[in-house]
Amino acid sequence: MHLKLIELQLWGSEKSIEELKLFAAAQDKLRLCGINSIILWEDQWKGKSDIVKSRLMALLGISIRIPARLTYSVRINKEIAGQFLGKNHLQGTVQSKYQFGLYLPVKYFRILPTGFQVTNVNEDLLVAVATFSHVRIFIKQEKPFRSFELIRFSNLINTTVVGGMDKLLSAFTKEIHPDDIMTYIDKEWSDGISYAKLGFERISEKPPITFWLDTEKYVRFSDRKHTTGKNTIQICNVGSLKFVKTIIKKPSGF
């Protein structure tokens, strides 16, 4: 694994910005060689170290593996999804229209390692969550085309639900009937290869986005929410990749 660390104290100089650009340019080559290439900011490490450690360990193949076939999918409410993502997703939660979760039934807790912390041993365990946007309707070939965004996906910290994303996408597709599902991949952590394996196609690349960061609380926010302060600095990511999965529907009668 190749890891680029961004120290906040050094950020902002011409050298630090140029180093980030050069590393970002080299990421594609590293990944083509099968080398995981990650850009890790100091605020992420200090503010959400447990989540960062979980993601890095998963990339190294060190994670509690839960087969998706042992789980069941269900619609969940915004509160449950928000609490889960706040604890398990590096970027936390955002507004969404649809929320789906995977639960591991109590009877399968036996697959979890000794010492695994379960809040309630008598309740099924939420192990993965995906959230989706409102519908966006376009006209394609003179017919309405229903497009949705996969906004967030996360496993329970320190676990990997094998086949979990595929199962959640299938549950969403079966209930909501999208014509396509699009999503954005953070280039600092991924090239989207796992999405490509699920039938997503890389469509375009989104340029870097500027954020404001509170260096004491390690909270990021967009320009429009910016309030000046002595502990606030401006940072930017290296951009994202847009992927789209077209849903192929069977003809009526099949």
NUVEXRO-566760 format. One record per residue (C-alpha): residue number from 1; residue in three letters; x, y, z. Coordinates in steps of 0.05 Angstrom, whole numbers, plus 5000, padded with zeros to 4 digits. Layout:
N
<rec k="NUM" r="ALA" c1="X" c2="Y" c3="Z"/>
...
//
This chain:
254
<rec k="1" r="MET" c1="5000" c2="5000" c3="5000"/>
<rec k="2" r="HIS" c1="5024" c2="5070" c3="4982"/>
<rec k="3" r="LEU" c1="5000" c2="5123" c3="5031"/>
<rec k="4" r="LYS" c1="5007" c2="5198" c3="5024"/>
<rec k="5" r="LEU" c1="4998" c2="5236" c3="5089"/>
<rec k="6" r="ILE" c1="4976" c2="5309" c3="5088"/>
<rec k="7" r="GLU" c1="4997" c2="5348" c3="5150"/>
<rec k="8" r="LEU" c1="4954" c2="5408" c3="5164"/>
<rec k="9" r="GLN" c1="5011" c2="5449" c3="5192"/>
<rec k="10" r="LEU" c1="5048" c2="5444" c3="5126"/>
<rec k="11" r="TRP" c1="4988" c2="5451" c3="5081"/>
<rec k="12" r="GLY" c1="4980" c2="5514" c3="5039"/>
<rec k="13" r="SER" c1="5052" c2="5523" c3="5016"/>
<rec k="14" r="GLU" c1="5068" c2="5517" c3="4942"/>
<rec k="15" r="LYS" c1="5109" c2="5455" c3="4958"/>
<rec k="16" r="SER" c1="5053" c2="5418" c3="4994"/>
<rec k="17" r="ILE" c1="5002" c2="5433" c3="4939"/>
<rec k="18" r="GLU" c1="5050" c2="5412" c3="4884"/>
<rec k="19" r="GLU" c1="5067" c2="5348" c3="4921"/>
<rec k="20" r="LEU" c1="4993" c2="5331" c3="4926"/>
<rec k="21" r="LYS" c1="4983" c2="5343" c3="4851"/>
<rec k="22" r="LEU" c1="5042" c2="5300" c3="4834"/>
<rec k="23" r="PHE" c1="5019" c2="5243" c3="4879"/>
<rec k="24" r="ALA" c1="4948" c2="5247" c3="4851"/>
<rec k="25" r="ALA" c1="4977" c2="5243" c3="4780"/>
<rec k="26" r="ALA" c1="5016" c2="5181" c3="4800"/>
<rec k="27" r="GLN" c1="4957" c2="5145" c3="4832"/>
<rec k="28" r="ASP" c1="4929" c2="5116" c3="4768"/>
<rec k="29" r="LYS" c1="4996" c2="5084" c3="4751"/>
<rec k="30" r="LEU" c1="5003" c2="5055" c3="4820"/>
<rec k="31" r="ARG" c1="4934" c2="5026" c3="4819"/>
<rec k="32" r="LEU" c1="4944" c2="4996" c3="4750"/>
<rec k="33" r="CYS" c1="5002" c2="4958" c3="4781"/>
<rec k="34" r="GLY" c1="4956" c2="4931" c3="4835"/>
<rec k="35" r="ILE" c1="4981" c2="4978" c3="4889"/>
<rec k="36" r="ASN" c1="4930" c2="5010" c3="4934"/>
<rec k="37" r="SER" c1="4943" c2="5085" c3="4934"/>
<rec k="38" r="ILE" c1="4911" c2="5128" c3="4989"/>
<rec k="39" r="ILE" c1="4914" c2="5202" c3="5006"/>
<rec k="40" r="LEU" c1="4901" c2="5212" c3="5080"/>
<rec k="41" r="TRP" c1="4890" c2="5279" c3="5112"/>
<rec k="42" r="GLU" c1="4911" c2="5294" c3="5184"/>
<rec k="43" r="ASP" c1="4840" c2="5315" c3="5203"/>
<rec k="44" r="GLN" c1="4812" c2="5248" c3="5180"/>
<rec k="45" r="TRP" c1="4864" c2="5210" c3="5220"/>
<rec k="46" r="LYS" c1="4855" c2="5250" c3="5284"/>
<rec k="47" r="GLY" c1="4780" c2="5261" c3="5278"/>
<rec k="48" r="LYS" c1="4759" c2="5192" c3="5254"/>
<rec k="49" r="SER" c1="4818" c2="5146" c3="5267"/>
<rec k="50" r="ASP" c1="4776" c2="5084" c3="5281"/>
<rec k="51" r="ILE" c1="4741" c2="5090" c3="5213"/>
<rec k="52" r="VAL" c1="4807" c2="5104" c3="5177"/>
<rec k="53" r="LYS" c1="4841" c2="5044" c3="5210"/>
<rec k="54" r="SER" c1="4781" c2="5000" c3="5191"/>
<rec k="55" r="ARG" c1="4785" c2="5021" c3="5118"/>
<rec k="56" r="LEU" c1="4860" c2="5013" c3="5113"/>
<rec k="57" r="MET" c1="4857" c2="4944" c3="5146"/>
<rec k="58" r="ALA" c1="4801" c2="4923" c3="5098"/>
<rec k="59" r="LEU" c1="4844" c2="4944" c3="5038"/>
<rec k="60" r="LEU" c1="4898" c2="4899" c3="5067"/>
<rec k="61" r="GLY" c1="4849" c2="4842" c3="5072"/>
<rec k="62" r="ILE" c1="4846" c2="4845" c3="5148"/>
<rec k="63" r="SER" c1="4772" c2="4850" c3="5165"/>
<rec k="64" r="ILE" c1="4716" c2="4809" c3="5196"/>
<rec k="65" r="ARG" c1="4682" c2="4779" c3="5135"/>
<rec k="66" r="ILE" c1="4606" c2="4770" c3="5136"/>
<rec k="67" r="PRO" c1="4574" c2="4734" c3="5076"/>
<rec k="68" r="ALA" c1="4517" c2="4776" c3="5048"/>
<rec k="69" r="ARG" c1="4477" c2="4712" c3="5038"/>
<rec k="70" r="LEU" c1="4469" c2="4707" c3="5114"/>
<rec k="71" r="THR" c1="4439" c2="4777" c3="5118"/>
<rec k="72" r="TYR" c1="4371" c2="4805" c3="5097"/>
<rec k="73" r="SER" c1="4357" c2="4872" c3="5066"/>
<rec k="74" r="VAL" c1="4304" c2="4921" c3="5089"/>
<rec k="75" r="ARG" c1="4284" c2="4994" c3="5082"/>
<rec k="76" r="ILE" c1="4306" c2="5034" c3="5143"/>
<rec k="77" r="ASN" c1="4290" c2="5104" c3="5166"/>
<rec k="78" r="LYS" c1="4334" c2="5166" c3="5161"/>
<rec k="79" r="GLU" c1="4350" c2="5166" c3="5236"/>
<rec k="80" r="ILE" c1="4377" c2="5095" c3="5236"/>
<rec k="81" r="ALA" c1="4417" c2="5107" c3="5171"/>
<rec k="82" r="GLY" c1="4445" c2="5173" c3="5197"/>
<rec k="83" r="GLN" c1="4468" c2="5143" c3="5263"/>
<rec k="84" r="PHE" c1="4501" c2="5085" c3="5227"/>
<rec k="85" r="LEU" c1="4537" c2="5128" c3="5176"/>
<rec k="86" r="GLY" c1="4559" c2="5177" c3="5229"/>
<rec k="87" r="LYS" c1="4596" c2="5121" c3="5264"/>
<rec k="88" r="ASN" c1="4620" c2="5082" c3="5204"/>
<rec k="89" r="HIS" c1="4629" c2="5127" c3="5143"/>
<rec k="90" r="LEU" c1="4689" c2="5173" c3="5136"/>
<rec k="91" r="GLN" c1="4646" c2="5230" c3="5108"/>
<rec k="92" r="GLY" c1="4588" c2="5219" c3="5156"/>
<rec k="93" r="THR" c1="4517" c2="5226" c3="5133"/>
<rec k="94" r="VAL" c1="4480" c2="5272" c3="5085"/>
<rec k="95" r="GLN" c1="4408" c2="5282" c3="5064"/>
<rec k="96" r="SER" c1="4377" c2="5224" c3="5024"/>
<rec k="97" r="LYS" c1="4309" c2="5200" c3="5001"/>
<rec k="98" r="TYR" c1="4317" c2="5125" c3="5007"/>
<rec k="99" r="GLN" c1="4355" c2="5084" c3="5059"/>
<rec k="100" r="PHE" c1="4368" c2="5009" c3="5058"/>
<rec k="101" r="GLY" c1="4405" c2="4966" c3="5108"/>
<rec k="102" r="LEU" c1="4431" c2="4895" c3="5115"/>
<rec k="103" r="TYR" c1="4419" c2="4859" c3="5180"/>
<rec k="104" r="LEU" c1="4455" c2="4798" c3="5207"/>
<rec k="105" r="PRO" c1="4404" c2="4754" c3="5245"/>
<rec k="106" r="VAL" c1="4419" c2="4736" c3="5317"/>
<rec k="107" r="LYS" c1="4423" c2="4662" c3="5297"/>
<rec k="108" r="TYR" c1="4485" c2="4678" c3="5255"/>
<rec k="109" r="PHE" c1="4523" c2="4716" c3="5309"/>
<rec k="110" r="ARG" c1="4563" c2="4651" c3="5316"/>
<rec k="111" r="ILE" c1="4605" c2="4672" c3="5255"/>
<rec k="112" r="LEU" c1="4630" c2="4734" c3="5292"/>
<rec k="113" r="PRO" c1="4697" c2="4726" c3="5327"/>
<rec k="114" r="THR" c1="4701" c2="4719" c3="5403"/>
<rec k="115" r="GLY" c1="4702" c2="4788" c3="5435"/>
<rec k="116" r="PHE" c1="4663" c2="4822" c3="5379"/>
<rec k="117" r="GLN" c1="4622" c2="4877" c3="5412"/>
<rec k="118" r="VAL" c1="4547" c2="4872" c3="5399"/>
<rec k="119" r="THR" c1="4503" c2="4924" c3="5433"/>
<rec k="120" r="ASN" c1="4443" c2="4877" c3="5441"/>
<rec k="121" r="VAL" c1="4454" c2="4802" c3="5432"/>
<rec k="122" r="ASN" c1="4379" c2="4793" c3="5425"/>
<rec k="123" r="GLU" c1="4371" c2="4840" c3="5365"/>
<rec k="124" r="ASP" c1="4393" c2="4829" c3="5293"/>
<rec k="125" r="LEU" c1="4456" c2="4870" c3="5277"/>
<rec k="126" r="LEU" c1="4457" c2="4925" c3="5224"/>
<rec k="127" r="VAL" c1="4521" c2="4910" c3="5184"/>
<rec k="128" r="ALA" c1="4515" c2="4954" c3="5121"/>
<rec k="129" r="VAL" c1="4477" c2="5015" c3="5097"/>
<rec k="130" r="ALA" c1="4465" c2="5048" c3="5029"/>
<rec k="131" r="THR" c1="4428" c2="5113" c3="5017"/>
<rec k="132" r="PHE" c1="4400" c2="5140" c3="4952"/>
<rec k="133" r="SER" c1="4375" c2="5207" c3="4924"/>
<rec k="134" r="HIS" c1="4308" c2="5230" c3="4899"/>
<rec k="135" r="VAL" c1="4292" c2="5211" c3="4827"/>
<rec k="136" r="ARG" c1="4318" c2="5254" c3="4770"/>
<rec k="137" r="ILE" c1="4276" c2="5246" c3="4708"/>
<rec k="138" r="PHE" c1="4306" c2="5255" c3="4638"/>
<rec k="139" r="ILE" c1="4276" c2="5244" c3="4570"/>
<rec k="140" r="LYS" c1="4313" c2="5189" c3="4532"/>
<rec k="141" r="GLN" c1="4290" c2="5163" c3="4465"/>
<rec k="142" r="GLU" c1="4226" c2="5202" c3="4476"/>
<rec k="143" r="LYS" c1="4211" c2="5166" c3="4541"/>
<rec k="144" r="PRO" c1="4221" c2="5186" c3="4614"/>
<rec k="145" r="PHE" c1="4285" c2="5159" c3="4644"/>
<rec k="146" r="ARG" c1="4289" c2="5151" c3="4719"/>
<rec k="147" r="SER" c1="4359" c2="5163" c3="4749"/>
<rec k="148" r="PHE" c1="4381" c2="5159" c3="4821"/>
<rec k="149" r="GLU" c1="4446" c2="5172" c3="4858"/>
<rec k="150" r="LEU" c1="4478" c2="5123" c3="4907"/>
<rec k="151" r="ILE" c1="4500" c2="5175" c3="4958"/>
<rec k="152" r="ARG" c1="4531" c2="5133" c3="5014"/>
<rec k="153" r="PHE" c1="4551" c2="5061" c3="5025"/>
<rec k="154" r="SER" c1="4585" c2="5035" c3="5088"/>
<rec k="155" r="ASN" c1="4600" c2="4970" c3="5123"/>
<rec k="156" r="LEU" c1="4599" c2="4965" c3="5198"/>
<rec k="157" r="ILE" c1="4667" c2="4986" c3="5224"/>
<rec k="158" r="ASN" c1="4720" c2="4931" c3="5224"/>
<rec k="159" r="THR" c1="4676" c2="4886" c3="5181"/>
<rec k="160" r="THR" c1="4665" c2="4872" c3="5107"/>
<rec k="161" r="VAL" c1="4599" c2="4846" c3="5083"/>
<rec k="162" r="VAL" c1="4621" c2="4804" c3="5024"/>
<rec k="163" r="GLY" c1="4571" c2="4819" c3="4968"/>
<rec k="164" r="GLY" c1="4537" c2="4871" c3="5012"/>
<rec k="165" r="MET" c1="4535" c2="4928" c3="4963"/>
<rec k="166" r="ASP" c1="4509" c2="4883" c3="4908"/>
<rec k="167" r="LYS" c1="4453" c2="4859" c3="4953"/>
<rec k="168" r="LEU" c1="4433" c2="4930" c3="4974"/>
<rec k="169" r="LEU" c1="4433" c2="4953" c3="4901"/>
<rec k="170" r="SER" c1="4389" c2="4894" c3="4883"/>
<rec k="171" r="ALA" c1="4341" c2="4911" c3="4940"/>
<rec k="172" r="PHE" c1="4337" c2="4983" c3="4918"/>
<rec k="173" r="THR" c1="4327" c2="4964" c3="4845"/>
<rec k="174" r="LYS" c1="4272" c2="4914" c3="4861"/>
<rec k="175" r="GLU" c1="4232" c2="4964" c3="4902"/>
<rec k="176" r="ILE" c1="4245" c2="5031" c3="4868"/>
<rec k="177" r="HIS" c1="4254" c2="5009" c3="4795"/>
<rec k="178" r="PRO" c1="4309" c2="5057" c3="4772"/>
<rec k="179" r="ASP" c1="4332" c2="5061" c3="4700"/>
<rec k="180" r="ASP" c1="4402" c2="5077" c3="4723"/>
<rec k="181" r="ILE" c1="4442" c2="5089" c3="4787"/>
<rec k="182" r="MET" c1="4500" c2="5137" c3="4788"/>
<rec k="183" r="THR" c1="4552" c2="5151" c3="4842"/>
<rec k="184" r="TYR" c1="4615" c2="5190" c3="4855"/>
<rec k="185" r="ILE" c1="4680" c2="5156" c3="4877"/>
<rec k="186" r="ASP" c1="4730" c2="5194" c3="4920"/>
<rec k="187" r="LYS" c1="4796" c2="5190" c3="4882"/>
<rec k="188" r="GLU" c1="4836" c2="5198" c3="4946"/>
<rec k="189" r="TRP" c1="4813" c2="5128" c3="4967"/>
<rec k="190" r="SER" c1="4793" c2="5090" c3="4904"/>
<rec k="191" r="ASP" c1="4793" c2="5084" c3="4829"/>
<rec k="192" r="GLY" c1="4724" c2="5052" c3="4830"/>
<rec k="193" r="ILE" c1="4745" c2="4982" c3="4809"/>
<rec k="194" r="SER" c1="4698" c2="4950" c3="4859"/>
<rec k="195" r="TYR" c1="4640" c2="4988" c3="4827"/>
<rec k="196" r="ALA" c1="4662" c2="4967" c3="4757"/>
<rec k="197" r="LYS" c1="4656" c2="4895" c3="4780"/>
<rec k="198" r="LEU" c1="4583" c2="4909" c3="4798"/>
<rec k="199" r="GLY" c1="4566" c2="4934" c3="4729"/>
<rec k="200" r="PHE" c1="4581" c2="5008" c3="4738"/>
<rec k="201" r="GLU" c1="4615" c2="5045" c3="4680"/>
<rec k="202" r="ARG" c1="4663" c2="5103" c3="4689"/>
<rec k="203" r="ILE" c1="4631" c2="5163" c3="4655"/>
<rec k="204" r="SER" c1="4671" c2="5225" c3="4674"/>
<rec k="205" r="GLU" c1="4718" c2="5257" c3="4723"/>
<rec k="206" r="LYS" c1="4699" c2="5314" c3="4771"/>
<rec k="207" r="PRO" c1="4752" c2="5367" c3="4787"/>
<rec k="208" r="PRO" c1="4778" c2="5380" c3="4857"/>
<rec k="209" r="ILE" c1="4730" c2="5412" c3="4907"/>
<rec k="210" r="THR" c1="4749" c2="5465" c3="4958"/>
<rec k="211" r="PHE" c1="4730" c2="5456" c3="5031"/>
<rec k="212" r="TRP" c1="4739" c2="5495" c3="5095"/>
<rec k="213" r="LEU" c1="4767" c2="5459" c3="5155"/>
<rec k="214" r="ASP" c1="4765" c2="5474" c3="5229"/>
<rec k="215" r="THR" c1="4834" c2="5450" c3="5251"/>
<rec k="216" r="GLU" c1="4813" c2="5443" c3="5324"/>
<rec k="217" r="LYS" c1="4747" c2="5406" c3="5316"/>
<rec k="218" r="TYR" c1="4768" c2="5371" c3="5251"/>
<rec k="219" r="VAL" c1="4703" c2="5389" c3="5218"/>
<rec k="220" r="ARG" c1="4697" c2="5402" c3="5143"/>
<rec k="221" r="PHE" c1="4645" c2="5446" c3="5110"/>
<rec k="222" r="SER" c1="4632" c2="5477" c3="5042"/>
<rec k="223" r="ASP" c1="4645" c2="5549" c3="5022"/>
<rec k="224" r="ARG" c1="4573" c2="5570" c3="5029"/>
<rec k="225" r="LYS" c1="4574" c2="5550" c3="5102"/>
<rec k="226" r="HIS" c1="4641" c2="5581" c3="5116"/>
<rec k="227" r="THR" c1="4648" c2="5625" c3="5177"/>
<rec k="228" r="THR" c1="4716" c2="5658" c3="5189"/>
<rec k="229" r="GLY" c1="4758" c2="5638" c3="5248"/>
<rec k="230" r="LYS" c1="4830" c2="5634" c3="5269"/>
<rec k="231" r="ASN" c1="4829" c2="5558" c3="5267"/>
<rec k="232" r="THR" c1="4799" c2="5554" c3="5197"/>
<rec k="233" r="ILE" c1="4839" c2="5537" c3="5135"/>
<rec k="234" r="GLN" c1="4821" c2="5523" c3="5063"/>
<rec k="235" r="ILE" c1="4836" c2="5454" c3="5034"/>
<rec k="236" r="CYS" c1="4817" c2="5415" c3="4972"/>
<rec k="237" r="ASN" c1="4810" c2="5343" c3="4950"/>
<rec k="238" r="VAL" c1="4837" c2="5313" c3="4886"/>
<rec k="239" r="GLY" c1="4770" c2="5304" c3="4853"/>
<rec k="240" r="SER" c1="4722" c2="5246" c3="4842"/>
<rec k="241" r="LEU" c1="4700" c2="5197" c3="4788"/>
<rec k="242" r="LYS" c1="4629" c2="5190" c3="4763"/>
<rec k="243" r="PHE" c1="4604" c2="5119" c3="4752"/>
<rec k="244" r="VAL" c1="4536" c2="5097" c3="4725"/>
<rec k="245" r="LYS" c1="4502" c2="5030" c3="4726"/>
<rec k="246" r="THR" c1="4447" c2="5021" c3="4674"/>
<rec k="247" r="ILE" c1="4392" c2="4975" c3="4697"/>
<rec k="248" r="ILE" c1="4376" c2="4924" c3="4643"/>
<rec k="249" r="LYS" c1="4303" c2="4906" c3="4651"/>
<rec k="250" r="LYS" c1="4273" c2="4841" c3="4626"/>
<rec k="251" r="PRO" c1="4217" c2="4847" c3="4574"/>
<rec k="252" r="SER" c1="4147" c2="4838" c3="4601"/>
<rec k="253" r="GLY" c1="4126" c2="4765" c3="4602"/>
<rec k="254" r="PHE" c1="4194" c2="4739" c3="4626"/>
//
